[in-house]
Every structure is written in C-alpha cells, then in structure tokens.
Amino acid sequence: MNSTDTTRLPGISYTTARVFTAAQMVDLYARSHPSRATRDNEADIESMFAHATLAATAWAGELLVGAARVFTDFTSMAYLSDIDVDANFRRRGIGRGIIQTVLAELKPGAKLLLFSNEEAEEFYKRLGCEPCPRGFRLVNK
Ligand SMILES: CC(C)(COP(=O)(O)OP(=O)(O)OC[C@H]1O[C@@H](n2cnc3c(N)ncnc32)[C@H](O)[C@@H]1OP(=O)(O)O)[C@@H](O)C(=O)NCCC(=O)NCCS
C-alpha cells in the first residue's frame, strides 16, 4: 500500500509514501519515547530513513503520530525497526495500523522479524507475533 488510508480509525491516515522531515521524526520520537530525545539527532535520523526500504507513517492531519522503519526484499523477509506511536495516541489501533500497512507491501508468506523491548512484548503478541528463540545480534564496535 502506498497511498493514504483512513479506514482503521477515523482521522488517522497510514502511508508508506508520504514525505516527512527528520525534524518531524525527531519530534515524534520525543513525544513517543522521552528517553530517546537525548540520543536522536536529525543527521542520524536522516540516514536511518534514507537507507531503509520503507517508512510506514501514521498521521492525524499534519501531525506525525506514528512511524516504523522496515528493511525488506518484499518477498521473503522484512526487518522492522523502531515502531513508535505518540504517547497521546496510544491504544487506539495506530501501532496495529502501521504493522498492517507494512504487511500490505509484502508478498504473502514473507516473514516480519523484529526485536521487542520489554514494554512492547504484549503489543506484538496481540498482533499475532511469535517469539523467535534463536535470534542473535552483534553490535559493531
Ligand atoms: C508499542 C506501541 C508502538 C504500541 O502502539 P499502539 O498504537 O498503542 O498499539 P495499538 O493500539 O495498535 O495496540 C494493538 C494491540 O496491542 C495492545 N497493546 C498495545 N500496547 C500494549 C501494552 N503496552 N501492553 C499490553 N497490550 C498492549 C492493544 O491493547 C491492542 O490490543 P487489541 O487490539 O487486542 O485490543 C506504543 O506503545 C509505543 O510507541 N511504545 C513506545 C515505543 C516502543 O516501545 N516501541 C516498541 C519498540 S520494540
């Protein structure tokens, strides 16, 4: 899906096509995750989104209220990173809407892979995600 869609919650539109600025994303992260505000800067955000395959975003009019980055081949797998919803807009289906917007871009059978933080585990379970016990990560030094 690459056009706006307002069917999930009146007033909220979902898209993978809308252009946004790094400043808007920094602002969303500050509204979503106050502890992130100290580590995000516009140059990093610019790079993080410039190199992602998809940016799924949710909008209340002109206000960016949710976003996720995805790295995908559209066919076999997609890695989801940093899904965030404005704290004032949570529990209204926006996180689910963002994930559905991503899934709509992928071929049936493609796997969506992600790391959860502790607070978001229940959210992913409610969406039908299953834990993957053999996940690994390596932080570049
Ligand atoms: C996790 C997050 C994206 C969820 O967004 P959201 O818009 O509130 O989620 P939704 O309203 O679409 O919720 C979908 C389902 O998950 C449930 N859910 C959402 N957050 C939950 C939570 N913290 N605990 C338990 N259930 C939760 C909802 O009740 C809903 O269930 P239902 O449809 O069966 O009623 C949001 O809380 C957030 O931005 N958190 C801060 C950033 C973060 O931690 N991101 C995850 C990084 S791994």
The ligand as an SDF file (V2000), in Angstrom:
LIG
                    3D

 48 50  0  0  0  0  0  0  0  0999 V2000
    4.3170   -0.3590   21.3090 C   0  0  0  0  0  0  0  0  0  0  0  0
    3.4950    0.7480   20.6410 C   0  0  0  0  0  0  0  0  0  0  0  0
    4.0670    1.0210   19.2570 C   0  0  0  0  0  0  0  0  0  0  0  0
    2.0300    0.2650   20.5140 C   0  0  0  0  0  0  0  0  0  0  0  0
    1.2910    1.2490   19.7810 O   0  0  0  0  0  0  0  0  0  0  0  0
   -0.2960    1.4300   19.9930 P   0  0  0  0  0  0  0  0  0  0  0  0
   -0.7660    2.3100   18.9110 O   0  0  0  0  0  0  0  0  0  0  0  0
   -0.5840    1.8490   21.3850 O   0  0  0  0  0  0  0  0  0  0  0  0
   -0.8330   -0.0520   19.7950 O   0  0  0  0  0  0  0  0  0  0  0  0
   -2.3120   -0.4810   19.3180 P   0  0  0  0  0  0  0  0  0  0  0  0
   -3.3120    0.4690   19.9090 O   0  0  0  0  0  0  0  0  0  0  0  0
   -2.3370   -0.6700   17.8510 O   0  0  0  0  0  0  0  0  0  0  0  0
   -2.4420   -1.8760   20.0590 O   0  0  0  0  0  0  0  0  0  0  0  0
   -2.6370   -3.1290   19.3700 C   0  0  0  0  0  0  0  0  0  0  0  0
   -3.0000   -4.1640   20.4240 C   0  0  0  0  0  0  0  0  0  0  0  0
   -1.9200   -4.2930   21.3700 O   0  0  0  0  0  0  0  0  0  0  0  0
   -2.3760   -3.9700   22.6910 C   0  0  0  0  0  0  0  0  0  0  0  0
   -1.3160   -3.2170   23.3470 N   0  0  0  0  0  0  0  0  0  0  0  0
   -0.6710   -2.1080   22.8830 C   0  0  0  0  0  0  0  0  0  0  0  0
    0.2640   -1.7040   23.7620 N   0  0  0  0  0  0  0  0  0  0  0  0
    0.1900   -2.5740   24.8090 C   0  0  0  0  0  0  0  0  0  0  0  0
    0.8910   -2.6680   26.0340 C   0  0  0  0  0  0  0  0  0  0  0  0
    1.8690   -1.8020   26.3640 N   0  0  0  0  0  0  0  0  0  0  0  0
    0.5620   -3.6610   26.8940 N   0  0  0  0  0  0  0  0  0  0  0  0
   -0.4150   -4.5470   26.5650 C   0  0  0  0  0  0  0  0  0  0  0  0
   -1.1140   -4.5120   25.4040 N   0  0  0  0  0  0  0  0  0  0  0  0
   -0.8130   -3.5290   24.5400 C   0  0  0  0  0  0  0  0  0  0  0  0
   -3.6210   -3.1200   22.4950 C   0  0  0  0  0  0  0  0  0  0  0  0
   -4.4860   -3.1720   23.6030 O   0  0  0  0  0  0  0  0  0  0  0  0
   -4.2270   -3.7580   21.2490 C   0  0  0  0  0  0  0  0  0  0  0  0
   -4.8670   -4.9570   21.5880 O   0  0  0  0  0  0  0  0  0  0  0  0
   -6.3060   -5.3300   20.9440 P   0  0  0  0  0  0  0  0  0  0  0  0
   -6.3070   -4.8250   19.5170 O   0  0  0  0  0  0  0  0  0  0  0  0
   -6.3800   -6.7940   21.0540 O   0  0  0  0  0  0  0  0  0  0  0  0
   -7.2910   -4.5970   21.7690 O   0  0  0  0  0  0  0  0  0  0  0  0
    3.4750    2.0330   21.5140 C   0  0  0  0  0  0  0  0  0  0  0  0
    3.1060    1.6920   22.8280 O   0  0  0  0  0  0  0  0  0  0  0  0
    4.8130    2.7700   21.5610 C   0  0  0  0  0  0  0  0  0  0  0  0
    5.1200    3.5930   20.7050 O   0  0  0  0  0  0  0  0  0  0  0  0
    5.6280    2.4990   22.5930 N   0  0  0  0  0  0  0  0  0  0  0  0
    6.9070    3.2430   22.7860 C   0  0  0  0  0  0  0  0  0  0  0  0
    7.9520    2.8550   21.7540 C   0  0  0  0  0  0  0  0  0  0  0  0
    8.2410    1.3720   21.8240 C   0  0  0  0  0  0  0  0  0  0  0  0
    8.4960    0.8260   22.8850 O   0  0  0  0  0  0  0  0  0  0  0  0
    8.2190    0.7380   20.6540 N   0  0  0  0  0  0  0  0  0  0  0  0
    8.4990   -0.6620   20.5390 C   0  0  0  0  0  0  0  0  0  0  0  0
    9.9410   -0.8520   20.2080 C   0  0  0  0  0  0  0  0  0  0  0  0
   10.3370   -2.5970   20.1960 S   0  0  0  0  0  0  0  0  0  0  0  0
  1  2  1  0
  2  3  1  0
  2  4  1  0
  2 36  1  0
  4  5  1  0
  5  6  1  0
  6  7  2  0
  6  8  1  0
  6  9  1  0
  9 10  1  0
 10 11  2  0
 10 12  1  0
 10 13  1  0
 13 14  1  0
 14 15  1  0
 15 16  1  0
 15 30  1  0
 16 17  1  0
 17 18  1  0
 17 28  1  0
 18 19  1  0
 18 27  1  0
 19 20  2  0
 20 21  1  0
 21 22  1  0
 21 27  2  0
 22 23  1  0
 22 24  2  0
 24 25  1  0
 25 26  2  0
 26 27  1  0
 28 29  1  0
 28 30  1  0
 30 31  1  0
 31 32  1  0
 32 33  2  0
 32 34  1  0
 32 35  1  0
 36 37  1  0
 36 38  1  0
 38 39  2  0
 38 40  1  0
 40 41  1  0
 41 42  1  0
 42 43  1  0
 43 44  2  0
 43 45  1  0
 45 46  1  0
 46 47  1  0
 47 48  1  0
M  END
$$$$
